[in-house]
Amino acid sequence: MVRRERPEADEGMPRWVKIFLIVGLALAVLIPVAVLAGHGPGRHLGHAAVPGAAIGGRG
């Protein structure tokens, strides 16, 4: 039976760095997509918090 050797600790990036990068890239893509699709933070403020000009009123 051939036993695999573990890679050296100095080879490549640590696992936590890879996971951090993947999560960061996913958020960097998903947040702008959600905002452009109309699911941004302004959706939860209600009409009272939005200036009148932003909703088509007369300020």
Secondary structure, DSSP 8 states (H G I E B T S, - for coil): --------TTSS--HHHHHHHHHHHHHHHHHHHHHHTT-SGGGGT-STTS-GGGGTS--
